[in-house]
């Protein structure tokens, strides 16, 4: 499995999000962004550590870090390795007593632990290909490549656009506006519409 290292680009929310946040991960040696919708508690846990704010009592992710340390386990890295039905899956990979192991977890919990222990974050190339959003090249803003029959004919100026074309246009605009939470939702809608058409 090919892995791509990513960094945390930021956390964003919008008033209409119902308390959800978008954790935006960015490719270290590339231009793709991976927005993952997470809960407010997990966003707070990540933000507190990024801002180096120490709560009066250990939070859940501090407890997990302390537990790894108490058993002399070293968190080697975090891997977001799967995307199924719009849900991301992650693993905490660690070594203890010379033995490597891993734990399944939510990406938000894995990232919250990674920022506490200084572990690198990786995303499988397949997940990044499927859900990553390019940010620099205007021609590459569509999250999903057009299939040959869709790209064969471009609509004439002023002609009505298909629902898929409208979604892809909206996606390009939200990326340009750096509204990654909305971009993630549009990306999922595009993938769902394309699967229904096939």
Contact map, one row per residue, 1 for C-alpha under 8 A:
111000000000000000000000000000000000000000000000000000000000000000000000000000000000000000000000000000000000000000000000000110000000000000000000000000000000000000000000000000000000000000000000000000
111100000000000000000000000000000000000000000000000000000000000000000000000000000000000000000000000000000000000000000000000111000000000000000000000000000000000000000000000000000000000000000000000000
111110000000000000000000000000000000000000000000000000000000000000000000000000000000000000000000000000000000000000000000011110000000000000000000000000000000000000000000000000000000000000000000000000
011111000000000000000000001100000000000000000000000000000000000000000000000000000000000000000000000000000000000000000000011110000000000000000000000000000000000000000000000000000000000000000000000000
001111100000000000000000001110000000000000000000000000000000000000000000000000000000000000000000000000000000000000000001111000000000000000000000000000000000000000000000000000000000000000000000000000
000111110000000000000000111100000000000000000000000000000000000000000000000000000000000000000000000000000000000000000001111000000000000000000000000000000000000000000000000000000000000000000000000000
000011111000000000000000111100000000000000000000000000000000000000000000000000000000000000000000000000000000000000000000100000000000000000000000000000000000000000000000000000000000000000000000000000
000001111100000000000011110000000000000000000000000000000000000000000000000000000000000000000000000000000000000000000000000000000000000000000000000000000000000000000000000000000000000000000000000000
000000111110000000000011110000000000000000000000000000000000000000000000000000000000000000000000000000000000000000000000000000000000000000000000000000000000000000000000000000000000000000000000000000
000000011111000000000011100000000000000000000000000000000000000000000000000000000000000000000000000000000000000000000000000000000000000000000000000000000000000000000000000000000000000000000000000000
000000001111100000001111000000000000000000100010000000000000000000000000000000000000000000000000000000000000000000000000000000000000000000000000000000000000000000000000000000000000000000000000000000
000000000111110000001111000000000000000000000000000000000000000000000000000000000000000000000000000000000000000000000000000000000000000000000000000000000000000000000000000000000011100000000000000000
000000000011111010111100000000000000000000000000000000000000000000000000000000000000000000000000000000000000000000000000000000000000000000000000000000000000000000000000000000000000100000000000000000
000000000001111110001000000000000000000000000000000000000000000000000000000000000000000000000000000000000000000000000000000000000000000000000000000000000000000000000000000000000000100000000000000000
000000000000111111100000000000000000000000000000000000000000000000000000000000000000000000000000000000000000000000000000000000000000000000000000000000000000000000000000000000000000000000000000000000
000000000000011111000000000000000000000000000000000000000000000000000000000000000000000000000000000000000000000000000000000000000000000000000000000000000000000000000000000000000000000000000000000000
000000000000111111111000000000000000000000000000000000000000000000000000000000000000000000000000000000000000000000000000000000000000000000000000000000000000000000000000000000000000000000000000000000
000000000000001111110000000000000000000000000000000000000000000000000000000000000000000000000000000000000000000000000000000000000000000000000000000000000000000000000000000000000000000000000000000000
000000000000101011111000000000000000001100000000000000000000000000000000000000000000000000000000000000000000000000000000000000000000000000000000000000000000000000000000000000000000000000000000000000
000000000000100011111100000000000000111100000000000000000000000000000000000000000000000000000000000000000000000000000000000000000000000000000000000000000000000000000000000000000000000000000000000000
000000000011110010111110000000000000111100100000000000000000000000000000000000000000000000000000000000000000000000000000000000000000000000000000000000000000000000000000000000000000100000000000000000
000000000011100000011111000000000011110000000000000000000000000000000000000000000000000000000000000000000000000000000000000000000000000000000000000000000000000000000000000000000001100000000000000000
000000011111000000001111100000000011110000100000000000000000000000000000000000000000000000000000000000000001000000000000000000000000000000000000000000000000000000000000000000000000000000000000000000
000000011111000000000111110000001111000000000000000000000000000000000000000000000000000000000000000000000000000000000000000000000000000000000000000000000000000000000000000000000001000000000000000000
000001111100000000000011111000001110000000000000000000000000000000000000000000000000000000000000000000000000000000000000000000000000000000000000000000000000000000000000000000000000000000000000000000
000001111000000000000001111101111100000000000000000000000000000000000000000000000000000000000000000000000000000000000000000000000000000000000000000000000000000000000000000000000000000000000000000000
000111100000000000000000111111111000000000000000000000000000000000000000000000000000000000000000000000000000000000000000000000000000000000000000000000000000000000000000000000000000000000000000000000
000111100000000000000000011111000000000000000000000000000000000000000000000000000000000000000000000000000000000000000000000000000000000000000000000000000000000000000000000000000000000000000000000000
000010000000000000000000001111100000000000000000000000000000000000000000000000000000000000000000000000000000000000000000000000000000000000000000000000000000000000000000000000000000000000000000000000
000000000000000000000000011111110000000000000000000000000000000000000000000000000000000000000000000000000000000000000000000000000000000000000000000000000000000000000000000000000000000000000000000000
000000000000000000000000011011111000000000000000000000000000000000000000000000000000000000000000000000000000000000000000000000000000011100000000000000000000000000000000000000000000000000000000000000
000000000000000000000000011001111100000000000000000000000000000000000000000000000000000000000000000000000000000000000000000000010001111000000000000000000000000000000000000000000000000000000000000000
000000000000000000000001111000111110000000000000000000000000000000000000000000000000000000000000000000000000000000000000000000000001111000000000000000000000000000000000000000000000000000000000000000
000000000000000000000001110000011111000000000000000000000000000000000000000000000000000000000000000000000000000000000000000000010011100000000000000000000000000000000000000000000000000000000000000000
000000000000000000000111100000001111100000000000000000000000000000000000000000000000000000000000000000000000000000000000000000000001000000000000000000000000000000000000000000000001101100000000000000
000000000000000000000111000000000111110000000000000000000000000000000000000000000000000100000000000000000000000000000000000000000000000000000000000000000000000000000000000000000000100100000000000000
000000000000000000011110000000000011111000000000000000000000000000000000000000000000000000000000000000000000000000000000000000000000000000000000000000000000000000000000000000000000100100000000000000
000000000000000000011110000000000001111101100000000000000000000000000000000000000000000000000000000000000001000000000000000000000000000000000000000000000000000000000000000000000000000000000000000000
000000000000000000111000000000000000111111100000000000000000000000000000000000000000000000000000000000000000000000000000000000000000000000000000000000000000000000000000000000000000000000000000000000
000000000000000000111000000000000000011111110000000000000000000000000000000000000000000000000000000000000000000000000000000000000000000000000000000000000000000000000000000000000000000000000000000000
000000000000000000000000000000000000001111111000000000000000000000000000000000000000000000000000000000000000000000000000000000000000000000000000000000000000000000000000000000000000000000000000000000
000000000000000000000000000000000000011111111100000000000000000000000000000000000000000000000000000000000001100100000000000000000000000000000000000000000000000000000000000000000000000000000000000000
000000000010000000001010000000000000011111111110000000000000000000000000000000000000000000000000000000000001000000000000000000000000000000000000000000000000000000000000000000000000000000000000000000
000000000000000000000000000000000000000111111111000000000000000000000000000000000000000000000000000000000000000000000000000000000000000000000000000000000000000000000000000000000000000000000000000000
000000000000000000000000000000000000000011111111100000000010100000000000000000000000000000000000000000000000000100000000000000000000000000000000000000000000000000000000000000000000000000000000000000
000000000000000000000000000000000000000001111111110000000000000000000000000000000000000000000000000000000000001100100000000000000000000000000000000000000000000000000000000000000000000000000000000000
000000000010000000000000000000000000000000111111111000000000000000000000000000000000000000000000000000000000000000000000000000000000000000000000000000000000000000000000000000000000000000000000000000
000000000000000000000000000000000000000000011111111111000000000000000000000000000000000000000000000000000000000000000000000000000000000000000000000000000000000000000000000000000000000000000000000000
000000000000000000000000000000000000000000001111111111000000000000000000000000000000000000000000000000000000000100110000000000000000000000000000000000000000000000000000000000000000000000000000000000
000000000000000000000000000000000000000000000111111110000000000000000000000000000000000000000000000000000000000000100000000000000000000000000000000000000000000000000000000000000000000000000000000000
000000000000000000000000000000000000000000000011111110000000000000000000000000000000000000000000000000000000000000000000000000000000000000000000000000000000000000000000000000000000000000000000000000
000000000000000000000000000000000000000000000001111111000000000000000000000000000000000000000000000000000000000000000000000000000000000000000000000000000000000000000000000000000000000000000000000000
000000000000000000000000000000000000000000000001111111100000000000000000000000000000000000000000000000000000000000000000000000000000000000000000000000000000000000000000000000000000000000000000000000
000000000000000000000000000000000000000000000001100111110000000000000000000000000000000000000000000000000000000000000000000000000000000000000000000000000000000000000000000000000000000000000000000000
000000000000000000000000000000000000000000000000000011111110000000000000000000000000000000000000000000000000000000000000000000000000000000000000000000000000000000000000000000000000000000000000000000
000000000000000000000000000000000000000000000000000001111100000000000000000000000000000000000000000000000000000000000000000000000000000000000000000000000000000000000000000000000000000000000000000000
000000000000000000000000000000000000000000000000000000111110000000000000000000000000000000000000000000000000000000000000000000000000000000000000000000000000000000000000000000000000000000000000000000
000000000000000000000000000000000000000000000000000000111111111000000000000000000000000000000000000000000000000000000000000000000000000000000000000000000000000000000000000000000000000000000000000000
000000000000000000000000000000000000000000001000000000101111111000000000000000000000000000000000000000000000000000000000000000000000000000000000000000000000000000000000000000000000000000000000000000
000000000000000000000000000000000000000000000000000000000111111100000000000000000000000000000000000000000000000000000000000000000000000000000000000000000000000000000000000000000000000000000000000000
000000000000000000000000000000000000000000001000000000000111111110000000000000000000000000000000000000000000100110010000000000000000000000000000000000000000000000000000000000000000000000000000000000
000000000000000000000000000000000000000000000000000000000111111111000000000000000000000000000000000000000000000010010000000000000000000000000000000000000000000000000000000000000000000000000000000000
000000000000000000000000000000000000000000000000000000000111111111100000000000000000000000000000000000000000000000000000000000000000000000000000000000000000000000000000000000000000000000000000000000
000000000000000000000000000000000000000000000000000000000001111111110000000000000000000000000000000000000000000010000000000000000000000000000000000000000000000000000000000000000000000000000000000000
000000000000000000000000000000000000000000000000000000000000111111111000000000000000000000000000000000000000000010011000000000000000000000000000000000000000000000000000000000000000000000000000000000
000000000000000000000000000000000000000000000000000000000000011111111100000000000000000000000000000000000000000000000000000000000000000000000000000000000000000000000000000000000000000000000000000000
000000000000000000000000000000000000000000000000000000000000001111111110000000000000000000000000000000000000000000000000000000000000000000000000000000000000000000000000000000000000000000000000000000
000000000000000000000000000000000000000000000000000000000000000111111111111000000000000000000000000000000000000000000000000000000000000000000000000000000000000000000000000000000000000000000000000000
000000000000000000000000000000000000000000000000000000000000000011111111110000000000000000000000000000000000000000000000000000000000000000000000000000000000000000000000000000000000000000000000000000
000000000000000000000000000000000000000000000000000000000000000001111111100000000000000000000000000000000000000000000000000000000000000000000000000000000000000000000000000000000000000000000000000000
000000000000000000000000000000000000000000000000000000000000000000111111100000000000000000000001000000000000000000000000000000000000000000000000000000000000000000000000000000000000000000000000000000
000000000000000000000000000000000000000000000000000000000000000000011111110000000000000000000001100000000000000000000000000000000000000000000000000000000000000000000000000000000000000000000000000000
000000000000000000000000000000000000000000000000000000000000000000011111111000000000000000000111100000000000000000000000000000000000000000000000000000000000000000000000000000000000000000000000000000
000000000000000000000000000000000000000000000000000000000000000000011001111100000000000000000111000000000000000000000000000000000000000000000000000000000000000000000000000000000000000000000000000000
000000000000000000000000000000000000000000000000000000000000000000010000111111000000000000011110000000000000000000001010000000000000000000000000000000000000000000000000000000000000000000000000000000
000000000000000000000000000000000000000000000000000000000000000000000000011111000000000000001110000000000000000000000011000000000000000000000000000000000000000000000000000000000000000000000000000000
000000000000000000000000000000000000000000000000000000000000000000000000001111100000000000011100000000000000000001000011110000000000000000000000000000000000000000000000000000000000000000000000000000
000000000000000000000000000000000000000000000000000000000000000000000000001111110000000001111000000000000000011001000011110000000000000000000000000000000000000000000000000000000000000000000000000000
000000000000000000000000000000000000000000000000000000000000000000000000000011111000000001111000000000000000000000000000111100000000000000000000000000000000000000000000000000000000000000000000000000
000000000000000000000000000000000000000000000000000000000000000000000000000001111100000111100000000000000010000000000000111100100000000000000000000000000000000000000000000000000000000000000000000000
000000000000000000000000000000000000000000000000000000000000000000000000000000111110000111100000000000000000000000000000001100100000000000000000000000000000000000000000000000000000000000000000000000
000000000000000000000000000000000000000000000000000000000000000000000000000000011111000111000000000000000000000000000000000101100000000000000000000000000000000000000000000000000000000000000000000000
000000000000000000000000000000000000000000000000000000000000000000000000000000001111111110000000000000000000000000000000000000100000000000000000000000000000000000000000000000000000000000000000000000
000000000000000000000000000000000000000000000000000000000000000000000000000000000111111110000000000000000000000000000000000000000000000000000000000000000000000000000000000000000000000000000000000000
000000000000000000000000000000000000000000000000000000000000000000000000000000000011111000000000000000000000000000000000000000000000000000000000000000000000000000000000000000000000000000000000000000
000000000000000000000000000000000000000000000000000000000000000000000000000000000011111100000000000000000000000000000000000000000000000000000000000000000000000000000000000000000000000000010000000000
000000000000000000000000000000000000000000000000000000000000000000000000000000000011111110000000000000000000000000000000000000000000000000000000000000000000000000000000000000000000000000000000000000
000000000000000000000000000000000001000000000000000000000000000000000000000000011111011111000000000000000110000000000000000000000000000000000000000000000000000000000000000000000000000000000000000000
000000000000000000000000000000000000000000000000000000000000000000000000000000011111001111100000000000011110000000000000000000000000000000000000000000000000000000000000000000000000000000000000000000
000000000000000000000000000000000000000000000000000000000000000000000000000001111100000111110000000000011110010000000000000000000000000000000000000000000000000000000000000000000000000000000000000000
000000000000000000000000000000000000000000000000000000000000000000000000000001111000000011111000000001111110010000000000000000000000000000000000000000000000000000000000000000000000000000000000000000
000000000000000000000000000000000000000000000000000000000000000000000000001011100000000001111100000001111000010000000000000000000000000000000000000000000000000000000000000000000000000000000000000000
000000000000000000000000000000000000000000000000000000000000000000000000001111100000000000111110000111100000000000000000000000000000000000000000000000000000000000000000000000000000000000000000000000
000000000000000000000000000000000000000000000000000000000000000000000000111110000000000000011111000111000000000000000000000000000000000000000000000000000000000000000000000000000000000000000000000000
000000000000000000000000000000000000000000000000000000000000000000000000111100000000000000001111111110000000000000000000000000000000000000000000000000000000000000000000000000000000000000000000000000
000000000000000000000000000000000000000000000000000000000000000000000011110000000000000000000111111110000000000000000000000000000000000000000000000000000000000000000000000000000000000000000000000000
000000000000000000000000000000000000000000000000000000000000000000000001100000000000000000000011111000000000000000000000000000000000000000000000000000000000000000000000000000000000000000000000000000
000000000000000000000000000000000000000000000000000000000000000000000000000000000000000000000011111100000000000000000000000000000000000000000000000000000000000000000000000000000000000000000000000000
000000000000000000000000000000000000000000000000000000000000000000000000000000000000000000000011111110000000000000000000000000000000000000000000000000000000000000000000000000000000000000000000000000
000000000000000000000000000000000000000000000000000000000000000000000000000000000000000000001111011111000000000000000000000000000000000000000000000000000000000000000000000000000000000000000000000000
000000000000000000000000000000000000000000000000000000000000000000000000000000000000000000001111001111100000000000000000000000000000000000000000000000000000000000000000000000000000000000000000000000
000000000000000000000000000000000000000000000000000000000000000000000000000000000000000000111100000111110000000000000000000000000000000000000000000000000000000000000000000000000000000000000000000000
000000000000000000000000000000000000000000000000000000000000000000000000000000000000000000111000000011111000000000000000000000000000000000000000000000000000000000000000000000000000000000000000000000
000000000000000000000000000000000000000000000000000000000000000000000000000000000000000011110000000001111100000000000000000000000000000000000000000000000000000000000000000000000000000000000000000000
000000000000000000000000000000000000000000000000000000000000000000000000000000000000000011110000000000111110110000000000000000000000000000000000000000000000000000000000000000000000000000000000000000
000000000000000000000000000000000000000000000000000000000000000000000000000000000000000111100000000000011111110000000000000000000000000000000000000000000000000000000000000000000000000000000000000000
000000000000000000000000000000000000000000000000000000000000000000000000000000010000000111100000000000001111111000000000000000000000000000000000000000000000000000000000000000000000000000000000000000
000000000000000000000010000000000000010001100000000000000000000000000000000000000000000000000000000000000111111100000000000000000000000000000000000000000000000000000000000000000000000000000000000000
000000000000000000000000000000000000000001000000000000000000100000000000000000000000000000000000000000001111111110000000000000000000000000000000000000000000000000000000000000000000000000000000000000
000000000000000000000000000000000000000000000000000000000000000000000000000001000000000001110000000000001111111111000000000000000000000000000000000000000000000000000000000000000000000000000000000000
000000000000000000000000000000000000000000000100000000000000000000000000000001000000000000000000000000000011111111100000100000000000000000000000000000000000000000000000000000000000000000000000000000
000000000000000000000000000000000000000001001100100000000000100000000000000000000000000000000000000000000001111111110000000000000000000000000000000000000000000000000000000000000000000000000000000000
000000000000000000000000000000000000000000000000000000000000110110000000000000000000000000000000000000000000111111111000000000000000000000000000000000000000000000000000000000000000000000000000000000
000000000000000000000000000000000000000000000000000000000000000000000000000011000000000000000000000000000000011111111111100000000000000000000000000000000000000000000000000000000000000000000000000000
000000000000000000000000000000000000000000000100110000000000000000000000000000000000000000000000000000000000001111111110000000000000000000000000000000000000000000000000000000000000000000000000000000
000000000000000000000000000000000000000000000000100000000000110010000000000000000000000000000000000000000000000111111110000000000000000000000000000000000000000000000000000000000000000000000000000000
000000000000000000000000000000000000000000000000000000000000000010000000001000000000000000000000000000000000000011111110000000000000000000000000000000000000000000000000000000000000000000000000000000
000000000000000000000000000000000000000000000000000000000000000000000000000000000000000000000000000000000000000001111111000000000000000000000000000000000000000000000000000000000000000000000000000000
000000000000000000000000000000000000000000000000000000000000000000000000001111000000000000000000000000000000000001111111100000000000000000000000000000000000000000000000000000000000000000000000000000
000011000000000000000000000000000000000000000000000000000000000000000000000111000000000000000000000000000000000001000111110000000000000000000000000000000000000000000000000000000000000000000000000000
000011100000000000000000000000000000000000000000000000000000000000000000000011110000000000000000000000000000001001000011111000000000000000000000000000000000000000000000000000000000000000000000000000
001111000000000000000000000000000000000000000000000000000000000000000000000011110000000000000000000000000000000000000001111100000000000000000000000000000000000000000000000000000000000000000000000000
001111000000000000000000000000000000000000000000000000000000000000000000000000111000000000000000000000000000000000000000111110110000000000000000000000000000000000000000000000000000000000000000000000
111100000000000000000000000000000000000000000000000000000000000000000000000000111100000000000000000000000000000000000000011111110000000000000000000000000000000000000000000000000000000000000000000000
111100000000000000000000000000000000000000000000000000000000000000000000000000000000000000000000000000000000000000000000001111111000000000000000000000000000000000000000000000000000000000000000000000
010000000000000000000000000000000000000000000000000000000000000000000000000000000100000000000000000000000000000000000000000111111100000000000000000000000000000000000000000000000000000000000000000000
000000000000000000000000000000000000000000000000000000000000000000000000000000011110000000000000000000000000000000000000001111111111000000000000000000000000000000000000000000000000000000000000000000
000000000000000000000000000000010100000000000000000000000000000000000000000000000000000000000000000000000000000000000000001111111111000000000000000000000000000000000000000000000000000000000000000000
000000000000000000000000000000000000000000000000000000000000000000000000000000000000000000000000000000000000000000000000000011111111000000000000000000000000000000000000000000000000000000000000000000
000000000000000000000000000000000000000000000000000000000000000000000000000000000000000000000000000000000000000000000000000001111111000000000011000000000000000000000000000000000000000000000000000000
000000000000000000000000000000000100000000000000000000000000000000000000000000000000000000000000000000000000000000000000000000111111100000000010000000000000000000000000000000000000000000100000000000
000000000000000000000000000000011110000000000000000000000000000000000000000000000000000000000000000000000000000000000000000000111111110000000010000000000000000000000000000000000000000000000000000000
000000000000000000000000000000011100000000000000000000000000000000000000000000000000000000000000000000000000000000000000000000000011111000001110000000000000000000000000000000100000000000000000000000
000000000000000000000000000000111000000000000000000000000000000000000000000000000000000000000000000000000000000000000000000000000001111110011110000000000000000000000000000000000000000000000000000000
000000000000000000000000000000111000000000000000000000000000000000000000000000000000000000000000000000000000000000000000000000000000111111011000000000000000000000000000000000110000000000000000000000
000000000000000000000000000000100000000000000000000000000000000000000000000000000000000000000000000000000000000000000000000000000000011111011000000000000000000000000000000000000000000000000000000000
000000000000000000000000000000000000000000000000000000000000000000000000000000000000000000000000000000000000000000000000000000000000011111111000000000000000000000000000000000000000000000000000000000
000000000000000000000000000000000000000000000000000000000000000000000000000000000000000000000000000000000000000000000000000000000000001111111000000000000000000000000000000100000000000000000000000000
000000000000000000000000000000000000000000000000000000000000000000000000000000000000000000000000000000000000000000000000000000000000000011111100000000000000000000000000000000000000000000000000000000
000000000000000000000000000000000000000000000000000000000000000000000000000000000000000000000000000000000000000000000000000000000000011111111110000000000000000000000000000000000000000000000000000000
000000000000000000000000000000000000000000000000000000000000000000000000000000000000000000000000000000000000000000000000000000000000111111111110000000000000000000000000001100100000000000000000000000
000000000000000000000000000000000000000000000000000000000000000000000000000000000000000000000000000000000000000000000000000000000000110000111111100000000000000000000001101100000000000000000000000000
000000000000000000000000000000000000000000000000000000000000000000000000000000000000000000000000000000000000000000000000000000000111110000011111100000000000000000000001001000000000000000100000000000
000000000000000000000000000000000000000000000000000000000000000000000000000000000000000000000000000000000000000000000000000000000100000000000111110000000000000000000000000000000000000000100110000000
000000000000000000000000000000000000000000000000000000000000000000000000000000000000000000000000000000000000000000000000000000000000000000000111111000000000000000000000000000000000000000000000000000
000000000000000000000000000000000000000000000000000000000000000000000000000000000000000000000000000000000000000000000000000000000000000000000001111101100000000000000000000000000000000000000000000000
000000000000000000000000000000000000000000000000000000000000000000000000000000000000000000000000000000000000000000000000000000000000000000000000111111100000000000000000000000000000000000000000000000
000000000000000000000000000000000000000000000000000000000000000000000000000000000000000000000000000000000000000000000000000000000000000000000000011111110000000000000000000000000000000000000000000000
000000000000000000000000000000000000000000000000000000000000000000000000000000000000000000000000000000000000000000000000000000000000000000000000001111111000000000000000000000000000000000000000000000
000000000000000000000000000000000000000000000000000000000000000000000000000000000000000000000000000000000000000000000000000000000000000000000000011111111000000000000000000000000000000000000000000000
000000000000000000000000000000000000000000000000000000000000000000000000000000000000000000000000000000000000000000000000000000000000000000000000011111111100000000000000000000000000000000000000000000
000000000000000000000000000000000000000000000000000000000000000000000000000000000000000000000000000000000000000000000000000000000000000000000000000111111100000000000000000000000000000000000000000000
000000000000000000000000000000000000000000000000000000000000000000000000000000000000000000000000000000000000000000000000000000000000000000000000000011111110000000000000000000000000000000000000000000
000000000000000000000000000000000000000000000000000000000000000000000000000000000000000000000000000000000000000000000000000000000000000000000000000000111111000000000000000000000000000000000000000000
000000000000000000000000000000000000000000000000000000000000000000000000000000000000000000000000000000000000000000000000000000000000000000000000000000001111101110000000000000000000000000000000000000
000000000000000000000000000000000000000000000000000000000000000000000000000000000000000000000000000000000000000000000000000000000000000000000000000000000111111000000000000000000000000000000000000000
000000000000000000000000000000000000000000000000000000000000000000000000000000000000000000000000000000000000000000000000000000000000000000000000000000000011111000000000000000000000000000000000000000
000000000000000000000000000000000000000000000000000000000000000000000000000000000000000000000000000000000000000000000000000000000000000000000000000000000001111100000000000000000000000000000000000000
000000000000000000000000000000000000000000000000000000000000000000000000000000000000000000000000000000000000000000000000000000000000000000000000000000000011111110000000000000000000000000000000000000
000000000000000000000000000000000000000000000000000000000000000000000000000000000000000000000000000000000000000000000000000000000000000000000000000000000010011111000000000000000000000000000000000000
000000000000000000000000000000000000000000000000000000000000000000000000000000000000000000000000000000000000000000000000000000000000000000000000000000000010001111111100000000000000000000000000000000
000000000000000000000000000000000000000000000000000000000000000000000000000000000000000000000000000000000000000000000000000000000000000000000000000000000000000111111100000000000000000000000000000000
000000000000000000000000000000000000000000000000000000000000000000000000000000000000000000000000000000000000000000000000000000000000000000000000000000000000000011111110000000000000000000000000000000
000000000000000000000000000000000000000000000000000000000000000000000000000000000000000000000000000000000000000000000000000000000000000000000000000000000000000011111111000000000000000000000100110000
000000000000000000000000000000000000000000000000000000000000000000000000000000000000000000000000000000000000000000000000000000000000000000000000000000000000000011111111100000000000000000000000000000
000000000000000000000000000000000000000000000000000000000000000000000000000000000000000000000000000000000000000000000000000000000000000000000000000000000000000011111111110000000000000000000000000000
000000000000000000000000000000000000000000000000000000000000000000000000000000000000000000000000000000000000000000000000000000000000000000000000000000000000000000111111111000000000000001001100000000
000000000000000000000000000000000000000000000000000000000000000000000000000000000000000000000000000000000000000000000000000000000000000000000110000000000000000000011111111100000000000001000100000000
000000000000000000000000000000000000000000000000000000000000000000000000000000000000000000000000000000000000000000000000000000000000000000000100000000000000000000001111111110000000000000000000000000
000000000000000000000000000000000000000000000000000000000000000000000000000000000000000000000000000000000000000000000000000000000000000000000000000000000000000000000111111111000000000001000000000000
000000000000000000000000000000000000000000000000000000000000000000000000000000000000000000000000000000000000000000000000000000000000000000001110000000000000000000000011111111100000001001100000000000
000000000000000000000000000000000000000000000000000000000000000000000000000000000000000000000000000000000000000000000000000000000000000001001100000000000000000000000001111111110000000000000000000000
000000000000000000000000000000000000000000000000000000000000000000000000000000000000000000000000000000000000000000000000000000000000000000000000000000000000000000000000111111111000000000000000000000
000000000000000000000000000000000000000000000000000000000000000000000000000000000000000000000000000000000000000000000000000000000000000000000000000000000000000000000000011111111111011000000000000000
000000000000000000000000000000000000000000000000000000000000000000000000000000000000000000000000000000000000000000000000000000000000101000001000000000000000000000000000001111111111001000000000000000
000000000000000000000000000000000000000000000000000000000000000000000000000000000000000000000000000000000000000000000000000000000000001000000000000000000000000000000000000111111110000000000000000000
000000000000000000000000000000000000000000000000000000000000000000000000000000000000000000000000000000000000000000000000000000000000000000000000000000000000000000000000000011111110000000000000000000
000000000000000000000000000000000000000000000000000000000000000000000000000000000000000000000000000000000000000000000000000000000000000000000000000000000000000000000000000001111111000000000000000000
000000000001000000000000000000000000000000000000000000000000000000000000000000000000000000000000000000000000000000000000000000000000000000000000000000000000000000000000000001111111111000000000000000
000000000001000000000101000000000010000000000000000000000000000000000000000000000000000000000000000000000000000000000000000000000000000000000000000000000000000000000000000001100111111100000000000000
000000000001110000001100000000000011100000000000000000000000000000000000000000000000000000000000000000000000000000000000000000000000000000000000000000000000000000000000000000000011111110000000000000
000000000000000000000000000000000000000000000000000000000000000000000000000000000000000000000000000000000000000000000000000000000000000000000000000000000000000000000000000001000011111111000000000000
000000000000000000000000000000000010000000000000000000000000000000000000000000000000000000000000000000000000000000000000000000000000000000000000000000000000000000000000001001100011111111100000000000
000000000000000000000000000000000011100000000000000000000000000000000000000000000000000000000000000000000000000000000000000000000000000000000000000000000000000000000000000000000001111111110000000000
000000000000000000000000000000000000000000000000000000000000000000000000000000000000000000000000000000000000000000000000000000000000000000000000000000000000000000000000000000000000111111111000000000
000000000000000000000000000000000000000000000000000000000000000000000000000000000000000000000000000000000000000000000000000000000000000000000000000000000000000000000011011000000000011111111100000000
000000000000000000000000000000000000000000000000000000000000000000000000000000000000000000000000000000000000000000000000000000000010000000000011000000000000000000000000001000000000001111111110000000
000000000000000000000000000000000000000000000000000000000000000000000000000000000000010000000000000000000000000000000000000000000000000000000000000000000000000000000000000000000000000111111111000000
000000000000000000000000000000000000000000000000000000000000000000000000000000000000000000000000000000000000000000000000000000000000000000000000000000000000000000000010000000000000000011111111100000
000000000000000000000000000000000000000000000000000000000000000000000000000000000000000000000000000000000000000000000000000000000000000000000001000000000000000000010011000000000000000001111111110000
000000000000000000000000000000000000000000000000000000000000000000000000000000000000000000000000000000000000000000000000000000000000000000000001000000000000000000000000000000000000000000111111111000
000000000000000000000000000000000000000000000000000000000000000000000000000000000000000000000000000000000000000000000000000000000000000000000000000000000000000000000000000000000000000000011111111100
000000000000000000000000000000000000000000000000000000000000000000000000000000000000000000000000000000000000000000000000000000000000000000000000000000000000000000010000000000000000000000001111111110
000000000000000000000000000000000000000000000000000000000000000000000000000000000000000000000000000000000000000000000000000000000000000000000000000000000000000000010000000000000000000000000111111111
000000000000000000000000000000000000000000000000000000000000000000000000000000000000000000000000000000000000000000000000000000000000000000000000000000000000000000000000000000000000000000000011111111
000000000000000000000000000000000000000000000000000000000000000000000000000000000000000000000000000000000000000000000000000000000000000000000000000000000000000000000000000000000000000000000001111111
000000000000000000000000000000000000000000000000000000000000000000000000000000000000000000000000000000000000000000000000000000000000000000000000000000000000000000000000000000000000000000000000111111
000000000000000000000000000000000000000000000000000000000000000000000000000000000000000000000000000000000000000000000000000000000000000000000000000000000000000000000000000000000000000000000000011111
